[in-house]
Amino acid sequence: MAHRGSCFCGAVTLEVSGSPEAMGYCHCRSCRSWSGGPVNAFSLWKPEAVKVTSGADHIATFTKTPLSERKYCSKCGGHLMANHPPLGLVDVFYATLPTLDFKPAVHVNYAETVLPMKDGLPKLKDFPKEFGGSGEAVPE
C-alpha cells in the first residue's frame, strides 16, 4: 500500500510504500519546538520505503543534532520528514500523510511532556533500548 503526501504549498510531494516500522508520539522539546505543537505524531519508515516524487530541489535540511536531519520545503517552510541516521529510519510526519491510518503504539520522551495523555499506550521516559534509550517506562 502506498500513501502520498506533500508540503504545505504542494511543491514537494512524496510517497511511502508498505507499512511503517513504528508509529507513536514524541514529547521531546526538539520535536515540540519543530512541530509547533505540544506533541509530534511520528511514523517511522525504512529509507527505501520513502520516495520524493516531485520538488526535490525545494527540500532544505536543518540538522540540530546528529540524531535528526529535519527536511522541509524551502518555498513554504512546510515540514516533511526527519531522517534519523543512527536509527536507519525516516520519520515522515503523520500530518504529511493524510491517508495513513495512524495507529500509535508508544509515547517516547514522555518525561518531557507538556501534554499528559491518558490513552493506555506505553509511556517511555526517553527512547526504547534498541534506539539507544533507557527503555524505562513512566506512569501514565
Wavefront OBJ file of the C-alpha trace (Angstrom):
o trace
v 0.000 0.000 0.000
v 1.231 3.498 -0.834
v 0.454 6.822 0.800
v 1.125 10.193 -0.783
v 1.738 13.484 0.905
v 3.108 16.942 0.332
v 4.418 20.047 1.973
v 2.072 22.919 2.844
v 2.190 24.513 -0.627
v 2.366 21.261 -2.607
v 5.721 22.000 -4.282
v 7.244 18.871 -2.724
v 5.393 15.580 -2.937
v 6.397 12.249 -1.526
v 5.197 8.688 -1.322
v 5.709 5.961 1.236
v 5.107 2.311 0.471
v 4.427 -0.691 2.634
v 3.880 -0.335 6.354
v 5.695 1.871 8.828
v 8.140 0.269 11.238
v 6.507 2.124 14.135
v 4.034 4.884 14.917
v 3.637 6.911 18.038
v 4.076 10.231 19.747
v 7.249 12.102 20.651
v 7.138 14.550 23.547
v 10.734 15.842 23.417
v 11.413 19.552 23.440
v 13.048 19.460 19.993
v 10.039 17.803 18.327
v 7.642 20.149 20.100
v 9.596 23.190 19.007
v 9.999 21.946 15.424
v 6.354 20.930 15.027
v 4.933 23.987 16.765
v 2.702 21.731 18.853
v 2.680 20.092 22.274
v 3.458 16.644 20.790
v 4.673 15.215 17.456
v 2.919 12.253 15.812
v 5.526 10.135 14.026
v 5.553 7.304 11.537
v 8.934 5.616 11.076
v 9.858 4.058 7.733
v 12.846 2.293 6.233
v 14.600 4.770 3.917
v 13.879 2.649 0.834
v 10.124 2.949 1.541
v 10.209 6.758 1.237
v 10.396 8.403 -2.174
v 10.256 12.086 -3.088
v 8.084 12.156 -6.217
v 8.424 15.846 -7.128
v 10.053 19.025 -5.923
v 13.261 17.506 -4.551
v 15.065 20.731 -5.473
v 12.880 22.543 -2.919
v 13.861 20.325 0.019
v 16.019 22.000 2.632
v 17.553 20.333 5.673
v 18.193 21.535 9.204
v 20.396 19.416 11.462
v 20.458 20.429 15.125
v 21.893 17.126 16.353
v 23.326 14.047 14.609
v 20.116 12.170 15.506
v 17.780 14.169 13.260
v 18.103 15.689 9.794
v 14.827 17.620 9.555
v 13.536 18.141 6.000
v 11.214 20.940 4.928
v 10.093 22.815 1.810
v 12.256 25.864 1.066
v 9.283 27.575 -0.626
v 6.637 27.359 2.113
v 8.554 26.063 5.133
v 6.205 23.071 5.358
v 7.670 20.178 7.314
v 8.061 16.871 5.505
v 10.161 14.321 7.357
v 13.211 13.751 9.522
v 15.988 11.362 8.617
v 17.387 9.601 11.692
v 20.782 8.216 10.536
v 21.707 6.406 13.791
v 18.360 4.567 13.703
v 18.384 3.853 9.977
v 14.814 5.195 9.786
v 12.927 8.160 8.371
v 10.122 9.841 10.299
v 7.513 11.001 7.820
v 5.376 13.204 9.995
v 1.895 11.790 10.307
v 0.313 15.097 9.272
v 2.205 14.847 5.967
v 0.408 11.587 5.062
v -3.349 12.268 5.098
v -4.349 8.732 4.034
v -2.240 6.871 6.592
v -4.332 5.127 9.235
v -2.445 6.335 12.301
v -2.169 3.594 14.921
v 0.188 4.838 17.614
v 1.797 2.189 19.795
v 4.038 4.196 22.125
v 4.921 7.578 23.592
v 8.648 8.426 23.618
v 10.413 11.076 25.679
v 7.357 11.226 27.915
v 9.463 12.571 30.796
v 9.476 15.870 28.853
v 5.737 16.025 28.171
v 3.759 19.239 28.463
v 0.545 17.476 27.405
v -0.139 14.437 29.587
v -2.194 11.872 27.660
v -4.170 9.032 29.217
v -4.623 6.599 26.351
v -3.312 3.318 27.772
v -0.239 3.295 25.496
v 3.226 2.678 26.965
v 4.952 5.875 28.083
v 8.745 5.716 27.803
v 10.946 8.102 29.761
v 13.163 8.517 26.697
v 13.687 6.022 23.840
v 13.414 2.236 23.624
v 16.669 0.419 24.440
v 17.076 -0.672 20.811
v 17.194 3.034 19.855
v 19.771 3.962 22.475
v 17.428 4.949 25.286
v 16.834 3.510 28.719
v 13.630 1.746 27.691
v 12.280 2.787 31.082
v 8.513 3.205 31.309
v 6.956 6.033 33.314
v 3.455 6.096 34.802
v 0.580 7.425 32.765
l 1 2 3 4 5 6 7 8 9 10 11 12 13 14 15 16 17 18 19 20 21 22 23 24 25 26 27 28 29 30 31 32 33 34 35 36 37 38 39 40 41 42 43 44 45 46 47 48 49 50 51 52 53 54 55 56 57 58 59 60 61 62 63 64 65 66 67 68 69 70 71 72 73 74 75 76 77 78 79 80 81 82 83 84 85 86 87 88 89 90 91 92 93 94 95 96 97 98 99 100 101 102 103 104 105 106 107 108 109 110 111 112 113 114 115 116 117 118 119 120 121 122 123 124 125 126 127 128 129 130 131 132 133 134 135 136 137 138 139 140
